[in-house]
Amino acid sequence: MKRYYLLLLPLLAFVFTAYNKIDEDKKPSTEKPNVIVILADDLGYNDVSFNGSQEIPTPNIDKIANEGAKFTNGYVTYSVCGPSRAGLITGRYQDRFGSGRNPLWAPNDISQGLSIDEETMATVLGREGYKSMAVGKWHLGAHEALRPLNRGFDEFYGFLTGGHNYFPELLTLTDISQVKSQFAAYKTKLLKNDKRVEETEYITDGLTRETVRFIKDNVDDPFFIYLAYNAPHSPLQATKKYLDRFSHMEEGKRKTYCAMVSALDDGVGRVLDALEEKGIADNTIVVFLSDNGGHEGKWGADNGILKGEKGSIYEGGFRVPFAMRWPNKIQANTVYEKPVSSLDIMATAVEYAGASPKNKLDGVDIVPYITGKKKGLPHESLRWRMFDSKTYAVRKGDMKYIHKTNKKNGKVMTYYYNLAKDISETSNLKVSKSEKEDLQEEYNAWEKQMIDPTYLGLGQDKKYTSEHPDRFNTEVY
């Protein structure tokens, strides 16, 4: 018997080793994850097929949702570009530091954009050895001190203003000294770090190309990519390649808009393919969302059953397509229905990078909530403020409270909606006095921590120019 036992020892050792290797392969990586935030611009809630679009196939964007988590109640912090981006990139409510307005094109003014006292995600992750790149739309300040390379990013490829032309032949301005009006900046040639370059591709494709290059150049280090496409923000411009995919549609803004989203989806696919090719997809956090809701009437977006659109205090303004993929941590086909915020992206990233922000974050690590390790709500409440219109909102649980001020007569109007039963915000509920007081106090306590906007915004363009006659004269500074 002893002889048989001795003969079995090598076999048992082999089985034990093989078992341990299989078990080891199943263990999640302890390496710091790569982080890619893919931000669309003014994308409608119903303009991705993972949210039900029947007009625009988005198989690559859907891949993020299907191979990870789809958020049915995913929010941003404002319903227009600049403030929303300031909240996302800092992980803090933008009203904490005065970014409650859309910054103007004012390259001489260091106050026009994200406060230099705030840390970006790139700055915080950079302290932990991350390489980082900002791609596409910046819109957090055109002053030299506010640009990506001075806000923690190692590389930048894109433009500084709130929108841009898509066709390279329309990029005719070679220097910011040639910009003489707010929207003339749409014509500037793209920046590669600090130098103007000649782009030869449709901009959406060019931004994708540079992102893929950065991935392939940085596979040996953890990296962070902030890929901020300007699609499908105006101007509505698409190439024949993408327009032909919608040849069944009538000519017009909706057709062009759909083509622009399709180009965006192609770009997402190329980014995901690069991760697979380099064998780093499993340990890369990929987040996809829009900076705010779609502009329906003007630009042809579709927010589906949501009320309102870009610039609105209603759900169509700041409930957005939102998904996250991280195969090492998040199971495929997860649907998470509790409210999450764009503020959570930074909090999640720094948690797994082992990073320590200097400023207190308003977001939370949402991965334990997605996986079920943590119960309850990631946020007891979420709040939104539109300073100039004296409009604000609170979501607490399923209840949403809206406070609006009539511009003409100053009359205050209040609305209460149960979003679980009335996602379209159609029935203004009668609620008890105590519930009204609770929701109002929820807002009041939050607002006491906020400050007024620190700069004039897009709505005060003419006023700003009159107060700063040398606004566009870069030679005097």
N, C-alpha and C positions, 0 to 999 in steps of 0.2 A: 504493500500500500504506500509505503514511504517513497518507493521508487516512482510510482505513478504521480505522486504529489510533486516530486521534484521535476518530472517531465512537464507538469502543467504550469509550473512557475513562469517560464518564458511567455506562454500564451496569456496567462493572467496579467502579466506586466504589460504586454502589448495592448490588451483590451483596456486596462486601466489608463494607459497613456493616451490611447485613441479617444477614450471617453472624456478625459480631461481636456484634450485639444478641442473636441466638439463643443464642450461646455465653455471653454475659453473663447472660441469663435463667436459665441452668442453674447458674450459680455459686451456692453457698450463701451466705446472708446473713452478713455480718460483724457485724451488730448483736448485742448481748447478747440471749440468748434469754429469753423469759418462762419461768417454772417453776411448774408446778402439781402438787402432791402430793395425790392423792386416797386417803385412808386409810379403809378399811372397818374395822369393829370386830367381831372374833370371827367373821369370815367363813370358812366351811369351804373346804378346798382344792378340793373337788369341787362347789362351789356357784356356779360360773360356767361358762357353756357353753364358753368357750375351754379349760377344763380337762376338759371332757367331761360336764358336767351335762346330764341328760336331763329334769330336773324344772323347772329355773328358766332360762328364756331370758334371756340377758343381752347383747342385741345391741350395746348402747352400750359396755359394758365391753369386749366382744369387739373393738370397733372399735379400741381402743387397742392391743390385742395384734395384730390383723390388719393394721393400718396401721403397725406398728412392730415391736417385739420382744417375744416371749413368753419368759419365763424358766421353764424346767422345774425348776430347782434354785434358786429364789429364797427367801432366808431373812430372818427378822428376828432380833434379838439376844436375845429373851426370849419366853416363851410366855404371858405375861400383859401387860395393857395398859400400865401406867405405865413399867416399865423399858424395854419395847420402844420406846415413844414417846420416852423420853429418849435412847436410842441413835440413833434416826432423826433427831431434830431437831438433834442436835449433831454427827453423823457420827463419834461416838466410843463405844467400849464403855461402857455406863452404869456398869459396876463401876469404871471409872477414877475416878469422882467420887462414888461412894456411892449411886447410884440403883438398887440391886439389889432393891428392894421396891416394892410398889404403894403410893403415898403415900395417906395418910388425909386425910379432910376435917378440916383443922385450920387455919383462916384466921388464927390468931394466931401460928403457928409458921413462921418463915422457913426452917427446916431441912426442913420437910415438902414436898419437891418438888425440882425441878431446881436444882442448886447455882448460886448467883449468880456463881460464878467461871467458869461455862461459857457459851460463846457459842452462840446458836441460829443456824440457817440465815438467819433474818430479819435478825439483827444483822450478820452477815458480808456478806450481799448488800446490805443497806441502805447500807453504806459505799461501794458502787459505784452508788448512785443508784436502787436498786430500791424500789418501793413494795410494801408487803406487808400481807397480811391473814390472820389465823387465823380459821377458821370451824368451829364445832361443838365437839367434845369437846377440852378442854385436858388435864386430869388430870396436870399437871406442877407443881401447887402452887396453893393457894387464897389464900395470903398475898398482900397487895397488891403486894409487891416481885417476886413470882414470876409475876404474871399477864402475858398476852400483850403488853399495851402497854408493859410494863417489860422485855420480853425481845426487843425489836427490831421488833415489829409496829406498823404504823401504824393498823390497824383490827382490831377483834375483834367477832365475832358468834357467841355460843354460850354455853357453860356451863363451869364450872370443875372439876366433880367427875367421877368415873369412869363415870357413866351418867346417864340422864335419861328422864323421861316424854316420850312422843311427842305426846300429845294436848294441845293448848293449854289446854283446860279443867282439866287436872290440874296445871297450873303455878300454884300458889296462894300460894306464899311470895314476898313482895315484897322481902325483905331477908335477908342471911345471919344476922342476929341471931335470926331465927325458926327457924333450923336447929338442932335439938337432938339429932340423932343422925346417924351416918354416912350412912345412906341417905335421910334426909329431904331432903338436898340435891338429890335427883332432882326435887323439887317446885318448885324455885326458878324464877322467871321468867327468861327469857334476858337476857343482857347484850349491849347494843350499846355497844361500847367500855366505859365505866364506869357506864352507866346501865341500870336494869332497864326492859324494854320489854314491851308486850303483843303476843305472837305470835298470829296468827290461823290459821295453817296447820299441818297435820301437820308436825312438826319437820323431817323429811327434806326436805320440799318447801320449807320456810322457809330452811333452810341453803343449798339450791340457789339460791333466789331472790337471796339476798344475795351469793352468789358471782358470779352472772351480772351483778348490778349493778356489783360491783367491777371486773369485766373491762371492761364498757362505759365505766366512768368513768376507766380508766387505760390506754387504748390508746396514748397518746403517750409512755409511759415503760415501761421494763422492769419487770415485776412478779413477785412471788412470792406464791402462794396455798397455804396449808396447809389443805386442805379435809378435816377429820377428822369424817366422818359417825359417829354413834353406832350406826347400823344395821349389822348386825342384833343388836347387844348387847341383852340384856334391859333392861327388861320387854318381853315380846313383845306389841306393839301395832301394828295396821295398820288403815287405813281401808277402807271398803267398796270404794272404787275399786280398790285393789290386791288385796284378798281375792277379788273377783269374777274376777280373772284365774286363780284356782286353784279355781274352783267344782267341778271334777272331783275334788278331794281331800277326804278326810274332815276334819271339824273337828278341830282340835288344834294343838299347837305347831308341827309341821312346816309346816302350811298357812300359819300366821301368819308363820313365819320366811321362807318363800318369798315371801310378799307384801311383806315388809320389804326383801328383797333386790331385788325388782322395782322398788320405789320408789327404791331406791338407784341402780339402773341407769337409770331415767328421769332422775334428777338428773345422772348422768354425761353422758347424751345432751344435756341442756340446756346444760351447760357446754361441751361440744364444739361445739355449734351456735353458741354465742356467739362462740367463737374463729373459726369460719368466717365468720360474719356480719361480723366486724370485720376480716377479712383477715389475721389474725395466727396462724393455725393452724400454718403451716409452720415458723415460728420459735418455737414454744412446746413446751417439754419437758413432757409429761404422763406422770406415773407413777401407776400404780394398784397397790395392794397392800392386804393386811390387816395389822393390828397383831400378830396371832397366829393360831393355828389355831382352828377352830370348836369350840364346846362341844356335843358330839353328844348325849349322854344327857340333859342338862338342858334344852338350848335348841333341839334339833332340827337342828343343823348336820350336814353330811356331809363328812368328810375323805377320802372315797373309799378308796383302797387304803393310805393312810398309817396307821400305827399311832399310837395316842394322840390327844390332843385338847388344848385349851387347858389350860395349867398343866403339861403333860407335857414330859419330856426327849426324847420320841420325835419322829419327823418330823411327826406330826400336830399337834405343839405349835408348831413354828416354821418349817416349810416352808409357804409361803403362795402364794395366787394373786398373780402379780407380772408386770407388763407395763409397757413404756415406749414412747411414741410421740414422735418428733421428725422430721418429714418432711424437714427440711433436712439431716439427718445419717444417719438410720437408714432402711434400706430396708424396705418393707412385707413382711409374711409371714416375718420373721426369727424363727427359733427358736434360742435360745441355751441350751445344755445344761450349761454349766459353772457351778459355784456362784457366785452373787452375793449381796450382802447389802444390807439397808436402809441400812447405813452408807455405801454407795456413792452414794446419792442426793445427799447434801450434797457429797461430793467431786466428783461430776460437775457439779453446778450451779455451784460456785465456780470450777471450772476454766474454764468458758466465760463466766463473768461477769468473769473477770480479778480475782477476789477473793482475799484472803490471810487465812485464819483465824489467830487468835493461838495457838490450841492445835493440836497435831499431830492430824490426822485418822486414823482407822483404816480408812476407806473408800478406794476408788480411783475414778478416772474410768473408767467401764466402756464408754464409747462406742467407743474404739479396739478393744476386745475384741469388741464386738458386730459392728463393721464388718469385722473381720479384719485391721486394721492392726497389732494386737498379737496375738502368739500366746501360748500358755501359759495359766496360770490367773490370774484376777484376785486370788485369795487362795490361798496355799499351804495354809492351814488356817483353819477357823472354830471358835470356841469358845463354849460356853455354861456359865453357872454359876448354880445355885440355892443360894444361901448357906445358908439356914435348914435345908434338907433334906440338905445335904452331898452334893449331886448335881451332876454336871457331865458335859459331853460335848465331844468334839473330832471334827471332820470333817477329814480330810487326804486329798486325792484322793478316791477312792471309798470309803475306809475310814472307818467311824464307830466311835468308842470311847465307851462310856457307863460311868460310875462312879456307883453308887448305894449309899446306906447305909440299911440296914433301921432304921426308926424304933424298933422294939420292942427289938431286941437289939444294934443297932450293927454288925451283920455287913455287910461290904463285898461287893458283887456287881459284877462287871465283864462287859461285853458287847461283842462285836465284830461289826460287820455290813459287808458289801460292798454299798453302796447301789445300785451299778450293776446288781447281780444280784438284790438282795433289798431292794427299796424299802420293803417292808412290815415289815422288821426281824423276821423270823420265825426265822432260823437263827443262833444264836450260834456264831461261828466259832472254831476252834482256830488261834491265831496263834503265831508264834515268839516266843521271849523277847525278842529284839532288837526286833521290831516293837512288842511291848507297851511296852518301855522307851522307844522312840522316841515313841509316842503319849502316854505319861505325861509325858515331858520336854517335849513340845509344850505340854501344859497347864500344867505347873509353871512354865515360863519365862514364860508369859502371866500366870498368877495372881500372880506376884511384882510385876507392874506394877499390879495391882488393889488396891482397898481394901475394907474391910468396909462394909456399908450404914451410912449416916449417920443413918438415922431408922427408927423402928418402922413396920411396914407394916400392910396390911389384916389379916394373920393375927394381929397383936398389938393389935387394936382395943380390947379390954377393958383390956389392960395399959396402953395409952397413956392411956386415959381415967382410969384410977386414978392414974396419975402426973401427969396434967394435969387436975385437977378443974375448972378454968376453961376447958377446951377450947372449949366452945360459947358462952362468955360474951364476946362481942366488945366489950362496953361497958367492960370493965376494962382494955382496951389502947388 
